[in-house]
Amino acid sequence: MILEEKYDSLISYIKSMKKAVIAFSGGVDSTFLLHVAKEALGENIIAVTMISPYIPKWEIEEAKELSEKLGVRHEFISTGIIEEIRDNPEDRCYLCKRAVFGKILEFAKGQKISYVMDGTNEDDMKDYRPGLKALQELEIVSPLKENEITKEDIRLMSKNKGLKTWDKPAYACLLTRIPYGTELKVEDFERIERAEVFLMDLGFKAVRVRSHGDLARIEVPSESREKLFDTKLLDKISEGIKEAGFTYVTLDMDGYKMGGFKLKSGE
């Protein structure tokens, strides 16, 4: 199916809902879905973004800017560290999705809206994503997946529609920076965010700072590793990461990869 046909099919699919709420992170997938939903439903679409210690502040701000540009009503739900995942269990993604989408469903019910959508796409079904089980149990609607729209499709259509997120790197919540079985603390998320923002400001995309206690393990995209063959830059990075709150700084020689803790982390 060509892109135009997929887009038209997606519009029709969403129109059939009449009204809907979208779990909106400001990422590539949810931004594209929000754009399409706005076209399909007009004022009958509401974006909802979660605010928590493990969602970077910069991502919340980007979501605000994107929703304003699209002219969509945007609501926020705040939550602390969910008690069920305080010790960062291996099923944390499932538990977190259950709790978060449960709150979004409560909001939708209060608005007398029957449908809650998310940005799961066709390619997500090929990865290890334990959170999908929670979405299925809660009957969250995934229009991109249902219409067999892939990540490449989303990026191409986003570019065609002038969405600035079309080439935005994949990003995951800060829970994925901390090893399973480690107690989650707000101050750890804060220093991870400071460290990653510092590296982003240096021009690194899709960067990850994995936290091992007082040690930070940096992952940059494989194609960016050559940039680090500069002792002055390395000194600058070491100083910046330590100022963010870490005592020791290391570089992962393999570069950024999903599941950076050699476990099925879902990221």
C-alpha positions in Angstrom: 0.0 0.0 0.0 1.4 3.4 -1.0 1.8 6.2 1.6 -1.2 8.2 0.4 -3.4 5.2 0.8 -2.1 4.4 4.2 -2.7 8.0 5.3 -6.3 8.0 4.0 -6.9 4.7 5.7 -5.6 6.1 9.0 -7.8 9.2 8.7 -10.9 7.0 8.1 -10.0 4.8 11.0 -9.6 7.7 13.5 -12.7 9.5 12.2 -14.8 6.5 13.2 -14.0 7.2 16.8 -15.8 10.6 16.8 -13.8 11.6 19.9 -10.5 10.5 21.4 -7.7 11.1 23.8 -4.1 10.6 22.7 -1.2 9.7 25.1 1.2 12.3 23.8 5.0 12.3 24.5 6.1 14.6 21.7 8.0 11.8 20.0 8.0 10.9 16.3 5.1 8.5 16.5 2.7 10.4 18.9 3.3 13.7 17.1 2.4 12.2 13.8 -0.7 10.5 15.3 -1.8 13.8 16.9 -1.4 15.6 13.6 -3.6 13.0 11.8 -6.1 13.0 14.7 -6.4 16.8 14.5 -7.2 16.5 10.8 -9.7 13.7 11.4 -11.4 14.9 14.5 -10.8 18.6 14.7 -11.7 19.9 18.2 -12.7 16.4 19.4 -9.2 15.3 20.1 -7.3 15.9 23.4 -3.6 15.3 24.0 -2.5 14.1 27.4 1.1 14.1 28.6 2.4 12.5 31.8 4.7 14.5 34.0 6.9 12.3 36.2 10.5 12.3 37.6 11.6 10.0 34.7 10.3 12.1 31.9 12.9 14.8 31.0 11.7 18.4 31.4 12.9 19.3 27.9 10.7 16.6 26.5 7.7 18.0 28.3 8.4 21.5 26.9 8.8 20.1 23.4 5.4 18.4 23.8 3.8 21.7 24.8 5.3 23.5 21.8 4.2 20.8 19.4 0.6 20.7 20.7 0.4 24.5 20.6 1.6 24.5 17.0 -1.0 21.9 16.1 -3.7 23.8 17.9 -4.8 20.9 20.0 -6.1 21.0 23.6 -3.3 19.7 25.8 -3.7 18.3 29.4 -1.1 17.1 31.8 -1.2 14.4 34.5 1.4 14.4 37.2 2.7 11.4 39.0 5.6 10.6 41.3 7.6 7.4 41.2 5.0 4.7 40.9 5.2 2.5 44.1 5.0 -0.8 42.1 8.2 0.1 40.3 10.2 1.7 43.1 12.8 -1.1 43.0 12.9 -1.1 39.2 11.7 -4.6 38.6 12.2 -6.4 35.3 8.5 -6.0 34.5 8.6 -2.2 35.3 7.5 -1.3 31.8 4.4 -3.3 32.1 3.6 -2.0 35.6 4.3 1.6 34.6 2.1 1.4 31.4 -0.7 -0.2 33.5 -0.5 2.7 36.0 0.0 5.5 33.5 -2.6 4.5 31.0 -5.0 3.7 33.9 -4.8 7.4 34.8 -5.3 8.5 31.2 -8.4 6.3 30.9 -9.8 7.9 34.1 -9.3 11.3 32.5 -11.0 10.2 29.3 -13.9 8.8 31.2 -14.3 12.1 33.0 -14.5 13.7 29.5 -17.0 11.2 28.4 -14.6 9.9 25.8 -14.5 6.2 25.0 -11.2 5.9 23.1 -7.6 6.4 24.3 -5.0 6.1 21.5 -1.2 5.6 21.6 1.6 5.8 19.0 2.5 2.1 18.8 3.5 1.3 15.2 3.9 -1.8 13.1 7.6 -2.1 13.8 7.1 -2.1 17.5 5.6 -5.5 17.3 9.0 -6.9 16.2 10.8 -5.6 19.4 10.7 -6.7 23.0 8.1 -4.3 24.4 6.5 -5.7 27.6 4.4 -2.5 27.9 2.3 -3.6 25.0 0.7 -6.3 27.1 -0.6 -3.6 29.4 -2.0 -1.6 26.5 -3.8 -4.6 25.2 -5.3 -5.4 28.6 -6.5 -1.8 29.0 -7.9 -1.8 25.4 -5.8 1.1 24.3 -6.2 1.8 20.6 -3.1 1.9 18.4 -4.2 3.2 15.0 -0.7 3.2 13.5 -0.2 -0.5 14.3 -3.8 -1.4 13.2 -3.1 0.3 9.8 0.3 -1.4 9.4 2.2 1.8 9.4 5.9 1.4 10.0 8.5 3.8 11.5 9.8 4.6 8.1 6.3 5.4 6.9 5.8 7.7 9.9 9.1 9.6 9.3 8.3 10.0 5.5 4.8 11.2 6.1 5.8 13.4 8.9 8.4 15.0 6.6 5.8 15.4 3.9 3.5 17.2 6.4 6.2 19.5 7.6 6.4 18.1 11.1 9.8 18.9 12.6 9.8 15.6 14.5 10.3 13.6 11.3 14.0 13.0 12.0 13.9 13.2 15.8 16.0 10.4 17.3 14.3 7.6 19.2 14.1 8.4 22.9 13.0 6.4 26.0 12.1 7.4 29.5 14.9 7.7 32.0 13.9 4.4 33.8 16.0 2.7 31.1 19.2 4.3 32.3 19.1 2.5 35.6 19.8 -1.2 36.2 17.0 -3.5 37.2 16.7 -4.1 40.9 18.1 -0.6 41.8 15.9 1.6 44.0 14.6 4.6 42.0 15.3 8.0 43.3 14.3 11.4 42.0 17.9 12.8 42.4 19.3 10.0 40.1 16.8 11.0 37.3 17.8 14.6 37.8 21.5 14.0 37.4 21.0 11.7 34.4 18.9 14.4 32.7 21.5 17.1 33.4 24.2 14.8 32.0 22.3 14.0 28.8 21.3 17.6 28.2 24.9 18.5 28.5 25.9 16.0 25.9 23.0 17.0 23.6 24.2 20.6 23.8 27.6 19.3 22.5 25.8 17.9 19.4 25.3 14.3 20.3 22.0 12.8 19.3 20.3 9.7 20.7 22.8 9.9 23.6 22.3 7.8 26.8 23.9 8.2 30.2 23.5 4.8 32.0 23.8 5.2 35.7 25.8 2.7 37.8 25.8 4.3 41.2 28.4 7.1 41.1 29.6 6.0 37.7 28.1 7.3 34.4 28.5 5.1 31.3 28.0 7.2 28.2 26.6 5.8 24.9 26.7 7.9 21.8 25.6 6.8 18.3 28.2 4.6 16.7 28.8 7.1 13.9 29.6 9.8 16.5 32.3 7.9 18.3 35.0 9.3 16.0 34.1 12.7 17.3 35.4 11.6 20.7 38.9 11.1 19.5 39.7 14.5 20.9 41.3 14.7 24.3 40.1 18.3 24.9 36.5 17.2 24.2 36.9 14.2 26.5 38.1 16.5 29.3 35.2 18.8 28.7 32.7 15.8 28.8 34.3 14.4 32.0 34.0 17.8 33.7 30.4 18.3 32.6 29.2 14.9 33.6 30.9 15.2 37.0 29.2 18.6 37.5 25.9 16.9 36.7 26.4 14.8 39.8 28.5 11.7 38.9 31.9 10.9 40.4 33.3 8.7 37.6 32.7 8.9 33.8 33.2 6.1 31.3 32.5 5.7 27.6 30.8 2.6 26.2 33.1 1.5 23.4 30.2 -0.1 21.4 28.2 3.1 21.2 24.5 3.5 21.7 22.3 0.5 21.4 18.9 -0.5 22.5 18.9 -2.4 25.8 22.1 -0.9 27.0 22.2 -2.9 30.2 22.6 -6.2 28.2 19.1 -7.1 29.5 15.7 -6.8 27.9 15.2 -3.3 29.1 12.6 -2.4 26.5 14.8 0.4 25.2 
